[in-house]
Amino acid sequence: MAEQKVSDFGQCTHVVVRSIPDSFSQQALRMNDCGTVNLAGARRELELYVRVLRDKLGLQVVELPSDDSMPDAVFVEDVAVILDETALITRPGAPSRRREVEAVKKALQDLRLNVVEMTDESATLDGGDVLFTGREFFVGLSKRTNQRGAEILADAFKDYAVSTVPVYDNLHLKSFCSMAAPNLIVIGSSEGAQKALKTMQQMSDHRYDKLTVPDDAAANCVYLNVPGKGHVLLHRAPEEFPESVKVFEKLKDHMLIPVANSELAKVDGCLTCCSLLINKKNDP
Ligand code: GLY
């Protein structure tokens, strides 16, 4: 099985994001009622997130237009899984989200990635259920992602091991975990998160370091390895999760960038959800 070069993990040249439509606040899917979504606030959160990626970190941002008939389309992570030059277009678990793939597929083709489609109508996969560690994939089996979806992912990325992890009480696997460095898994403290971590540890022949944070939602971070800056971690803001941020502050080798996400989180949006990260080695 392959292993990405440690120096490649987290490298990124381009980012695809998508604007938030007016329908977002009323119609975006949500697991629980977490209060009214402030549309202007959600747009401000996305704008600041994009500004960090583009202006602070120097990435090329492709911003797709919103479409009122697709209230959840801002969560582009769910519709593609990208590794190196290959992009697997998913078949999202929520039928209302299936049309989101078209615009993203076109954008990824325009970036000259090798686009692979998930045509099997028995498969479902949301990118939010896919954790790539640099050496293997963990795929959450959730309300959105099934075994067939995981099998098709394994076919698309044949060089890497793929293990499945049951997800309970959360929308996606990455609702409570993410990577913070090539060998470092950030994990929430809930019973469900800890159980999933145990499964991942049992399935893997590699021993990962872990960073446990008190809040599941804060365990979803965006890790990047940026030339001239090194390890960069976008994490939830101290106003939102002060105790978890104290844990991140122990990462002395990282550039830490707090990013507020509380309006997007009302409809189950995490920090990784709003971007597709692409590393074009031969940048056109
Ligand atoms: N609101 C994000 C999703 O349910 O897919």
py3Dmol code that shows the C-alpha trace and the ligand (Angstrom):
import py3Dmol

protein = """\
ATOM      1  CA  MET A   1       0.000   0.000   0.000  1.00  0.00           C
ATOM      2  CA  ALA A   2       1.147   3.528  -0.739  1.00  0.00           C
ATOM      3  CA  GLU A   3       1.879   6.306   1.628  1.00  0.00           C
ATOM      4  CA  GLN A   4       1.876   9.908   0.586  1.00  0.00           C
ATOM      5  CA  LYS A   5       5.232  11.566   1.144  1.00  0.00           C
ATOM      6  CA  VAL A   6       4.950  13.169   4.571  1.00  0.00           C
ATOM      7  CA  SER A   7       6.093  16.430   3.015  1.00  0.00           C
ATOM      8  CA  ASP A   8       3.129  16.295   0.565  1.00  0.00           C
ATOM      9  CA  PHE A   9       0.430  15.852   3.182  1.00  0.00           C
ATOM     10  CA  GLY A  10      -1.607  19.037   3.532  1.00  0.00           C
ATOM     11  CA  GLN A  11      -0.009  20.731   0.528  1.00  0.00           C
ATOM     12  CA  CYS A  12      -2.518  22.672  -1.471  1.00  0.00           C
ATOM     13  CA  THR A  13      -2.511  25.077  -4.408  1.00  0.00           C
ATOM     14  CA  HIS A  14      -6.210  25.522  -5.239  1.00  0.00           C
ATOM     15  CA  VAL A  15      -9.450  25.568  -3.302  1.00  0.00           C
ATOM     16  CA  VAL A  16     -13.005  25.219  -4.588  1.00  0.00           C
ATOM     17  CA  VAL A  17     -15.721  26.931  -2.547  1.00  0.00           C
ATOM     18  CA  ARG A  18     -19.339  27.810  -3.269  1.00  0.00           C
ATOM     19  CA  SER A  19     -21.399  30.842  -2.294  1.00  0.00           C
ATOM     20  CA  ILE A  20     -24.375  30.665   0.042  1.00  0.00           C
ATOM     21  CA  PRO A  21     -27.839  31.089  -1.522  1.00  0.00           C
ATOM     22  CA  ASP A  22     -30.768  32.945   0.087  1.00  0.00           C
ATOM     23  CA  SER A  23     -32.490  29.569   0.610  1.00  0.00           C
ATOM     24  CA  PHE A  24     -29.700  28.461   2.981  1.00  0.00           C
ATOM     25  CA  SER A  25     -31.134  29.744   6.240  1.00  0.00           C
ATOM     26  CA  GLN A  26     -34.579  28.184   5.820  1.00  0.00           C
ATOM     27  CA  GLN A  27     -33.944  25.117   3.677  1.00  0.00           C
ATOM     28  CA  ALA A  28     -30.465  23.719   4.369  1.00  0.00           C
ATOM     29  CA  LEU A  29     -30.727  20.250   5.911  1.00  0.00           C
ATOM     30  CA  ARG A  30     -30.122  19.985   9.648  1.00  0.00           C
ATOM     31  CA  MET A  31     -30.033  17.140  12.148  1.00  0.00           C
ATOM     32  CA  ASN A  32     -31.343  19.214  15.043  1.00  0.00           C
ATOM     33  CA  ASP A  33     -33.029  22.538  15.488  1.00  0.00           C
ATOM     34  CA  CYS A  34     -30.137  24.749  16.591  1.00  0.00           C
ATOM     35  CA  GLY A  35     -31.981  28.039  16.159  1.00  0.00           C
ATOM     36  CA  THR A  36     -32.529  30.422  13.288  1.00  0.00           C
ATOM     37  CA  VAL A  37     -29.615  30.765  10.906  1.00  0.00           C
ATOM     38  CA  ASN A  38     -28.478  34.328  10.408  1.00  0.00           C
ATOM     39  CA  LEU A  39     -27.912  34.419   6.640  1.00  0.00           C
ATOM     40  CA  ALA A  40     -25.690  37.492   6.691  1.00  0.00           C
ATOM     41  CA  GLY A  41     -23.671  35.949   9.533  1.00  0.00           C
ATOM     42  CA  ALA A  42     -23.191  32.684   7.622  1.00  0.00           C
ATOM     43  CA  ARG A  43     -22.055  34.618   4.554  1.00  0.00           C
ATOM     44  CA  ARG A  44     -19.636  36.618   6.691  1.00  0.00           C
ATOM     45  CA  GLU A  45     -18.182  33.388   8.115  1.00  0.00           C
ATOM     46  CA  LEU A  46     -17.652  31.988   4.631  1.00  0.00           C
ATOM     47  CA  GLU A  47     -16.135  35.256   3.426  1.00  0.00           C
ATOM     48  CA  LEU A  48     -13.603  35.313   6.272  1.00  0.00           C
ATOM     49  CA  TYR A  49     -12.765  31.635   5.684  1.00  0.00           C
ATOM     50  CA  VAL A  50     -12.115  32.324   1.997  1.00  0.00           C
ATOM     51  CA  ARG A  51     -10.087  35.383   2.857  1.00  0.00           C
ATOM     52  CA  VAL A  52      -7.827  33.295   5.096  1.00  0.00           C
ATOM     53  CA  LEU A  53      -7.275  30.713   2.362  1.00  0.00           C
ATOM     54  CA  ARG A  54      -6.706  33.247  -0.414  1.00  0.00           C
ATOM     55  CA  ASP A  55      -5.135  36.305   1.179  1.00  0.00           C
ATOM     56  CA  LYS A  56      -3.332  34.878   4.199  1.00  0.00           C
ATOM     57  CA  LEU A  57      -2.260  31.523   2.791  1.00  0.00           C
ATOM     58  CA  GLY A  58      -1.934  32.416  -0.898  1.00  0.00           C
ATOM     59  CA  LEU A  59      -4.141  29.669  -2.351  1.00  0.00           C
ATOM     60  CA  GLN A  60      -5.970  30.087  -5.650  1.00  0.00           C
ATOM     61  CA  VAL A  61      -9.675  30.109  -4.894  1.00  0.00           C
ATOM     62  CA  VAL A  62     -12.314  29.007  -7.408  1.00  0.00           C
ATOM     63  CA  GLU A  63     -15.645  30.338  -6.128  1.00  0.00           C
ATOM     64  CA  LEU A  64     -18.716  28.713  -7.658  1.00  0.00           C
ATOM     65  CA  PRO A  65     -21.961  30.687  -7.761  1.00  0.00           C
ATOM     66  CA  SER A  66     -24.813  29.809  -5.448  1.00  0.00           C
ATOM     67  CA  ASP A  67     -28.088  28.356  -6.686  1.00  0.00           C
ATOM     68  CA  ASP A  68     -31.251  28.872  -4.678  1.00  0.00           C
ATOM     69  CA  SER A  69     -32.470  25.382  -5.560  1.00  0.00           C
ATOM     70  CA  MET A  70     -29.424  23.890  -3.792  1.00  0.00           C
ATOM     71  CA  PRO A  71     -29.469  25.229  -0.226  1.00  0.00           C
ATOM     72  CA  ASP A  72     -26.657  22.949   1.031  1.00  0.00           C
ATOM     73  CA  ALA A  73     -24.260  23.416  -1.893  1.00  0.00           C
ATOM     74  CA  VAL A  74     -21.842  25.566   0.141  1.00  0.00           C
ATOM     75  CA  PHE A  75     -20.711  22.293   1.712  1.00  0.00           C
ATOM     76  CA  VAL A  76     -18.638  21.337  -1.327  1.00  0.00           C
ATOM     77  CA  GLU A  77     -16.552  18.818   0.608  1.00  0.00           C
ATOM     78  CA  ASP A  78     -19.411  16.331   0.413  1.00  0.00           C
ATOM     79  CA  VAL A  79     -19.524  16.111  -3.368  1.00  0.00           C
ATOM     80  CA  ALA A  80     -15.926  15.150  -4.196  1.00  0.00           C
ATOM     81  CA  VAL A  81     -12.948  13.344  -2.674  1.00  0.00           C
ATOM     82  CA  ILE A  82      -9.684  14.602  -4.121  1.00  0.00           C
ATOM     83  CA  LEU A  83      -6.250  13.113  -3.742  1.00  0.00           C
ATOM     84  CA  ASP A  84      -3.340  14.210  -5.883  1.00  0.00           C
ATOM     85  CA  GLU A  85      -4.674  14.481  -9.452  1.00  0.00           C
ATOM     86  CA  THR A  86      -7.745  12.259  -8.972  1.00  0.00           C
ATOM     87  CA  ALA A  87     -11.187  13.534  -8.012  1.00  0.00           C
ATOM     88  CA  LEU A  88     -13.952  11.097  -7.169  1.00  0.00           C
ATOM     89  CA  ILE A  89     -17.317  12.764  -7.648  1.00  0.00           C
ATOM     90  CA  THR A  90     -19.554  11.323  -4.950  1.00  0.00           C
ATOM     91  CA  ARG A  91     -23.198  10.346  -4.881  1.00  0.00           C
ATOM     92  CA  PRO A  92     -24.377  12.342  -1.836  1.00  0.00           C
ATOM     93  CA  GLY A  93     -26.526  10.477   0.650  1.00  0.00           C
ATOM     94  CA  ALA A  94     -29.237  13.136   0.739  1.00  0.00           C
ATOM     95  CA  PRO A  95     -31.234  12.998  -2.532  1.00  0.00           C
ATOM     96  CA  SER A  96     -31.785  16.763  -2.330  1.00  0.00           C
ATOM     97  CA  ARG A  97     -28.015  17.252  -2.666  1.00  0.00           C
ATOM     98  CA  ARG A  98     -27.344  15.074  -5.723  1.00  0.00           C
ATOM     99  CA  ARG A  99     -27.509  17.906  -8.291  1.00  0.00           C
ATOM    100  CA  GLU A 100     -24.701  19.721  -6.460  1.00  0.00           C
ATOM    101  CA  VAL A 101     -22.150  17.492  -8.147  1.00  0.00           C
ATOM    102  CA  GLU A 102     -22.569  19.021 -11.621  1.00  0.00           C
ATOM    103  CA  ALA A 103     -20.967  22.425 -11.048  1.00  0.00           C
ATOM    104  CA  VAL A 104     -18.198  20.925  -8.924  1.00  0.00           C
ATOM    105  CA  LYS A 105     -17.432  18.271 -11.525  1.00  0.00           C
ATOM    106  CA  LYS A 106     -17.089  20.965 -14.180  1.00  0.00           C
ATOM    107  CA  ALA A 107     -14.783  23.049 -11.965  1.00  0.00           C
ATOM    108  CA  LEU A 108     -12.558  20.033 -11.276  1.00  0.00           C
ATOM    109  CA  GLN A 109     -12.437  19.136 -14.974  1.00  0.00           C
ATOM    110  CA  ASP A 110     -11.460  22.749 -15.715  1.00  0.00           C
ATOM    111  CA  LEU A 111      -8.591  22.290 -13.239  1.00  0.00           C
ATOM    112  CA  ARG A 112      -7.623  19.248 -15.304  1.00  0.00           C
ATOM    113  CA  LEU A 113      -8.047  16.672 -12.575  1.00  0.00           C
ATOM    114  CA  ASN A 114      -8.832  13.076 -13.502  1.00  0.00           C
ATOM    115  CA  VAL A 115     -12.506  12.990 -12.661  1.00  0.00           C
ATOM    116  CA  VAL A 116     -14.043   9.653 -11.700  1.00  0.00           C
ATOM    117  CA  GLU A 117     -17.810   9.406 -11.228  1.00  0.00           C
ATOM    118  CA  MET A 118     -19.821   7.292  -8.838  1.00  0.00           C
ATOM    119  CA  THR A 119     -22.517   5.980 -11.155  1.00  0.00           C
ATOM    120  CA  ASP A 120     -23.736   2.990  -9.105  1.00  0.00           C
ATOM    121  CA  GLU A 121     -27.192   3.967  -7.886  1.00  0.00           C
ATOM    122  CA  SER A 122     -26.900   1.734  -4.828  1.00  0.00           C
ATOM    123  CA  ALA A 123     -23.871   3.729  -3.575  1.00  0.00           C
ATOM    124  CA  THR A 124     -23.928   6.804  -1.375  1.00  0.00           C
ATOM    125  CA  LEU A 125     -20.936   8.747  -0.123  1.00  0.00           C
ATOM    126  CA  ASP A 126     -20.524  12.187   1.455  1.00  0.00           C
ATOM    127  CA  GLY A 127     -16.997  13.598   1.528  1.00  0.00           C
ATOM    128  CA  GLY A 128     -17.624  14.581   5.151  1.00  0.00           C
ATOM    129  CA  ASP A 129     -17.380  10.889   5.939  1.00  0.00           C
ATOM    130  CA  VAL A 130     -13.928  10.535   4.398  1.00  0.00           C
ATOM    131  CA  LEU A 131     -10.818  11.030   6.518  1.00  0.00           C
ATOM    132  CA  PHE A 132      -7.531  10.732   4.607  1.00  0.00           C
ATOM    133  CA  THR A 133      -4.553  10.487   6.932  1.00  0.00           C
ATOM    134  CA  GLY A 134      -1.751  10.585   4.370  1.00  0.00           C
ATOM    135  CA  ARG A 135      -1.347   6.820   4.474  1.00  0.00           C
ATOM    136  CA  GLU A 136      -4.920   5.449   4.421  1.00  0.00           C
ATOM    137  CA  PHE A 137      -8.590   6.345   4.253  1.00  0.00           C
ATOM    138  CA  PHE A 138     -11.180   5.922   6.975  1.00  0.00           C
ATOM    139  CA  VAL A 139     -14.747   6.090   5.687  1.00  0.00           C
ATOM    140  CA  GLY A 140     -17.617   6.660   8.087  1.00  0.00           C
ATOM    141  CA  LEU A 141     -20.686   4.520   7.547  1.00  0.00           C
ATOM    142  CA  SER A 142     -23.411   6.956   8.432  1.00  0.00           C
ATOM    143  CA  LYS A 143     -26.906   7.969   7.391  1.00  0.00           C
ATOM    144  CA  ARG A 144     -25.224   9.495   4.313  1.00  0.00           C
ATOM    145  CA  THR A 145     -22.545   6.961   3.360  1.00  0.00           C
ATOM    146  CA  ASN A 146     -22.896   3.240   2.760  1.00  0.00           C
ATOM    147  CA  GLN A 147     -20.610   0.268   2.248  1.00  0.00           C
ATOM    148  CA  ARG A 148     -20.932   0.432  -1.550  1.00  0.00           C
ATOM    149  CA  GLY A 149     -19.836   4.071  -1.490  1.00  0.00           C
ATOM    150  CA  ALA A 150     -16.747   3.051   0.501  1.00  0.00           C
ATOM    151  CA  GLU A 151     -15.997   0.247  -1.980  1.00  0.00           C
ATOM    152  CA  ILE A 152     -16.139   2.632  -4.924  1.00  0.00           C
ATOM    153  CA  LEU A 153     -13.812   5.012  -3.103  1.00  0.00           C
ATOM    154  CA  ALA A 154     -11.402   2.113  -2.578  1.00  0.00           C
ATOM    155  CA  ASP A 155     -11.529   1.378  -6.326  1.00  0.00           C
ATOM    156  CA  ALA A 156     -10.817   5.005  -7.183  1.00  0.00           C
ATOM    157  CA  PHE A 157      -7.800   5.230  -4.851  1.00  0.00           C
ATOM    158  CA  LYS A 158      -6.392   1.728  -5.227  1.00  0.00           C
ATOM    159  CA  ASP A 159      -2.994   2.570  -3.770  1.00  0.00           C
ATOM    160  CA  TYR A 160      -4.423   3.232  -0.316  1.00  0.00           C
ATOM    161  CA  ALA A 161      -6.042   1.072   2.325  1.00  0.00           C
ATOM    162  CA  VAL A 162      -9.675   1.933   3.082  1.00  0.00           C
ATOM    163  CA  SER A 163     -11.343   1.002   6.384  1.00  0.00           C
ATOM    164  CA  THR A 164     -14.914   1.684   7.373  1.00  0.00           C
ATOM    165  CA  VAL A 165     -15.980   3.125  10.716  1.00  0.00           C
ATOM    166  CA  PRO A 166     -19.588   3.162  11.990  1.00  0.00           C
ATOM    167  CA  VAL A 167     -20.797   6.678  12.817  1.00  0.00           C
ATOM    168  CA  TYR A 168     -23.517   7.162  15.431  1.00  0.00           C
ATOM    169  CA  ASP A 169     -25.130  10.354  16.743  1.00  0.00           C
ATOM    170  CA  ASN A 170     -23.354  12.589  14.251  1.00  0.00           C
ATOM    171  CA  LEU A 171     -23.893  13.544  10.630  1.00  0.00           C
ATOM    172  CA  HIS A 172     -20.449  12.529   9.390  1.00  0.00           C
ATOM    173  CA  LEU A 173     -17.202  10.937  10.530  1.00  0.00           C
ATOM    174  CA  LYS A 174     -15.468  14.304  10.332  1.00  0.00           C
ATOM    175  CA  SER A 175     -18.162  15.917  12.482  1.00  0.00           C
ATOM    176  CA  PHE A 176     -15.888  14.906  15.382  1.00  0.00           C
ATOM    177  CA  CYS A 177     -12.391  14.345  13.966  1.00  0.00           C
ATOM    178  CA  SER A 178      -9.838  15.542  11.414  1.00  0.00           C
ATOM    179  CA  MET A 179      -6.090  15.611  10.841  1.00  0.00           C
ATOM    180  CA  ALA A 180      -3.924  18.334  12.416  1.00  0.00           C
ATOM    181  CA  ALA A 181      -0.594  17.148  10.961  1.00  0.00           C
ATOM    182  CA  PRO A 182       0.602  14.124   8.939  1.00  0.00           C
ATOM    183  CA  ASN A 183       0.472  11.804  11.912  1.00  0.00           C
ATOM    184  CA  LEU A 184      -1.915  13.604  14.240  1.00  0.00           C
ATOM    185  CA  ILE A 185      -5.650  12.908  14.556  1.00  0.00           C
ATOM    186  CA  VAL A 186      -7.767  15.491  16.370  1.00  0.00           C
ATOM    187  CA  ILE A 187     -10.651  13.793  18.107  1.00  0.00           C
ATOM    188  CA  GLY A 188     -13.626  14.924  20.182  1.00  0.00           C
ATOM    189  CA  SER A 189     -14.351  13.625  23.675  1.00  0.00           C
ATOM    190  CA  SER A 190     -17.861  12.245  23.252  1.00  0.00           C
ATOM    191  CA  GLU A 191     -18.482   8.546  23.608  1.00  0.00           C
ATOM    192  CA  GLY A 192     -19.261   8.257  19.889  1.00  0.00           C
ATOM    193  CA  ALA A 193     -16.031  10.027  18.902  1.00  0.00           C
ATOM    194  CA  GLN A 194     -13.906   7.912  21.226  1.00  0.00           C
ATOM    195  CA  LYS A 195     -15.543   4.736  19.971  1.00  0.00           C
ATOM    196  CA  ALA A 196     -14.828   5.711  16.368  1.00  0.00           C
ATOM    197  CA  LEU A 197     -11.201   6.480  17.244  1.00  0.00           C
ATOM    198  CA  LYS A 198     -10.846   3.063  18.831  1.00  0.00           C
ATOM    199  CA  THR A 199     -12.187   1.449  15.669  1.00  0.00           C
ATOM    200  CA  MET A 200      -9.728   3.427  13.543  1.00  0.00           C
ATOM    201  CA  GLN A 201      -6.854   2.399  15.810  1.00  0.00           C
ATOM    202  CA  GLN A 202      -7.913  -1.254  15.580  1.00  0.00           C
ATOM    203  CA  MET A 203      -8.220  -1.148  11.785  1.00  0.00           C
ATOM    204  CA  SER A 204      -4.847   0.490  11.189  1.00  0.00           C
ATOM    205  CA  ASP A 205      -1.394  -1.007  11.411  1.00  0.00           C
ATOM    206  CA  HIS A 206      -0.043   2.502  12.032  1.00  0.00           C
ATOM    207  CA  ARG A 207       0.022   4.235  15.401  1.00  0.00           C
ATOM    208  CA  TYR A 208      -1.234   7.788  15.068  1.00  0.00           C
ATOM    209  CA  ASP A 209      -0.715  10.492  17.647  1.00  0.00           C
ATOM    210  CA  LYS A 210      -3.961  11.965  18.897  1.00  0.00           C
ATOM    211  CA  LEU A 211      -5.057  15.338  20.163  1.00  0.00           C
ATOM    212  CA  THR A 212      -8.243  15.083  22.225  1.00  0.00           C
ATOM    213  CA  VAL A 213     -10.380  18.199  22.495  1.00  0.00           C
ATOM    214  CA  PRO A 214     -13.371  18.568  24.818  1.00  0.00           C
ATOM    215  CA  ASP A 215     -15.799  19.593  22.065  1.00  0.00           C
ATOM    216  CA  ASP A 216     -16.588  17.253  19.152  1.00  0.00           C
ATOM    217  CA  ALA A 217     -17.361  20.138  16.799  1.00  0.00           C
ATOM    218  CA  ALA A 218     -13.980  21.739  17.507  1.00  0.00           C
ATOM    219  CA  ALA A 219     -12.207  18.549  16.410  1.00  0.00           C
ATOM    220  CA  ASN A 220     -13.007  19.411  12.818  1.00  0.00           C
ATOM    221  CA  CYS A 221     -10.095  21.559  11.641  1.00  0.00           C
ATOM    222  CA  VAL A 222      -8.477  22.331   8.304  1.00  0.00           C
ATOM    223  CA  TYR A 223      -4.811  21.332   8.178  1.00  0.00           C
ATOM    224  CA  LEU A 224      -2.511  22.746   5.520  1.00  0.00           C
ATOM    225  CA  ASN A 225       1.196  22.584   4.908  1.00  0.00           C
ATOM    226  CA  VAL A 226       2.037  25.938   3.367  1.00  0.00           C
ATOM    227  CA  PRO A 227       5.445  26.779   1.859  1.00  0.00           C
ATOM    228  CA  GLY A 228       7.168  29.362   4.034  1.00  0.00           C
ATOM    229  CA  LYS A 229       4.617  28.916   6.836  1.00  0.00           C
ATOM    230  CA  GLY A 230       4.797  25.183   7.615  1.00  0.00           C
ATOM    231  CA  HIS A 231       1.987  23.540   9.582  1.00  0.00           C
ATOM    232  CA  VAL A 232      -1.155  25.679   9.478  1.00  0.00           C
ATOM    233  CA  LEU A 233      -4.343  24.820  11.345  1.00  0.00           C
ATOM    234  CA  LEU A 234      -7.670  26.564  10.882  1.00  0.00           C
ATOM    235  CA  HIS A 235      -9.656  25.786  14.019  1.00  0.00           C
ATOM    236  CA  ARG A 236     -12.862  27.000  15.649  1.00  0.00           C
ATOM    237  CA  ALA A 237     -12.729  30.366  17.377  1.00  0.00           C
ATOM    238  CA  PRO A 238     -12.068  30.816  21.126  1.00  0.00           C
ATOM    239  CA  GLU A 239     -15.461  32.542  21.562  1.00  0.00           C
ATOM    240  CA  GLU A 240     -17.058  29.307  20.357  1.00  0.00           C
ATOM    241  CA  PHE A 241     -14.953  26.627  22.045  1.00  0.00           C
ATOM    242  CA  PRO A 242     -12.548  28.167  24.594  1.00  0.00           C
ATOM    243  CA  GLU A 243     -11.532  24.895  26.234  1.00  0.00           C
ATOM    244  CA  SER A 244     -10.740  23.186  22.928  1.00  0.00           C
ATOM    245  CA  VAL A 245      -8.738  26.188  21.751  1.00  0.00           C
ATOM    246  CA  LYS A 246      -6.538  25.854  24.855  1.00  0.00           C
ATOM    247  CA  VAL A 247      -5.643  22.378  23.573  1.00  0.00           C
ATOM    248  CA  PHE A 248      -4.764  23.689  20.102  1.00  0.00           C
ATOM    249  CA  GLU A 249      -2.555  26.325  21.680  1.00  0.00           C
ATOM    250  CA  LYS A 250      -0.249  23.543  22.836  1.00  0.00           C
ATOM    251  CA  LEU A 251       0.697  22.921  19.180  1.00  0.00           C
ATOM    252  CA  LYS A 252       3.826  25.032  19.232  1.00  0.00           C
ATOM    253  CA  ASP A 253       4.937  24.176  15.670  1.00  0.00           C
ATOM    254  CA  HIS A 254       1.669  25.253  14.062  1.00  0.00           C
ATOM    255  CA  MET A 255       0.440  28.577  12.778  1.00  0.00           C
ATOM    256  CA  LEU A 256      -3.001  28.616  14.430  1.00  0.00           C
ATOM    257  CA  ILE A 257      -5.815  30.501  12.701  1.00  0.00           C
ATOM    258  CA  PRO A 258      -9.130  30.746  14.580  1.00  0.00           C
ATOM    259  CA  VAL A 259     -12.164  30.800  12.285  1.00  0.00           C
ATOM    260  CA  ALA A 260     -15.730  31.361  13.504  1.00  0.00           C
ATOM    261  CA  ASN A 261     -18.318  28.948  12.124  1.00  0.00           C
ATOM    262  CA  SER A 262     -21.305  29.087  14.458  1.00  0.00           C
ATOM    263  CA  GLU A 263     -23.949  30.056  11.867  1.00  0.00           C
ATOM    264  CA  LEU A 264     -22.837  27.367   9.394  1.00  0.00           C
ATOM    265  CA  ALA A 265     -22.720  24.891  12.281  1.00  0.00           C
ATOM    266  CA  LYS A 266     -26.463  25.379  12.902  1.00  0.00           C
ATOM    267  CA  VAL A 267     -26.993  23.298   9.751  1.00  0.00           C
ATOM    268  CA  ASP A 268     -24.194  20.844  10.558  1.00  0.00           C
ATOM    269  CA  GLY A 269     -21.466  22.668   8.644  1.00  0.00           C
ATOM    270  CA  CYS A 270     -17.907  22.116   9.899  1.00  0.00           C
ATOM    271  CA  LEU A 271     -14.719  23.904   8.855  1.00  0.00           C
ATOM    272  CA  THR A 272     -13.677  21.211   6.375  1.00  0.00           C
ATOM    273  CA  CYS A 273     -17.148  21.193   4.754  1.00  0.00           C
ATOM    274  CA  CYS A 274     -16.765  24.508   2.963  1.00  0.00           C
ATOM    275  CA  SER A 275     -13.764  23.723   0.768  1.00  0.00           C
ATOM    276  CA  LEU A 276     -12.286  21.188  -1.599  1.00  0.00           C
ATOM    277  CA  LEU A 277      -8.508  21.311  -1.293  1.00  0.00           C
ATOM    278  CA  ILE A 278      -6.475  20.531  -4.383  1.00  0.00           C
ATOM    279  CA  ASN A 279      -2.738  20.190  -4.831  1.00  0.00           C
ATOM    280  CA  LYS A 280      -1.867  20.757  -8.471  1.00  0.00           C
ATOM    281  CA  LYS A 281       1.747  19.713  -8.821  1.00  0.00           C
ATOM    282  CA  ASN A 282       1.951  21.091 -12.352  1.00  0.00           C
ATOM    283  CA  ASP A 283      -0.036  24.220 -11.815  1.00  0.00           C
ATOM    284  CA  PRO A 284      -1.520  25.301 -15.215  1.00  0.00           C
TER     285      PRO A 284
END
"""
ligand_1 = """\
5
LIG
N -26.588 20.653 6.029
C -25.564 19.826 5.548
C -26.069 18.486 5.194
O -27.003 18.033 5.834
O -25.604 17.834 4.313
"""
view = py3Dmol.view(width=600, height=400)
view.addModel(protein, "pdb")
view.setStyle({"model": 0}, {"cartoon": {"style": "trace"}})
view.addModel(ligand_1, "xyz")
view.setStyle({"model": 1}, {"stick": {}})
view.zoomTo()
view.show()
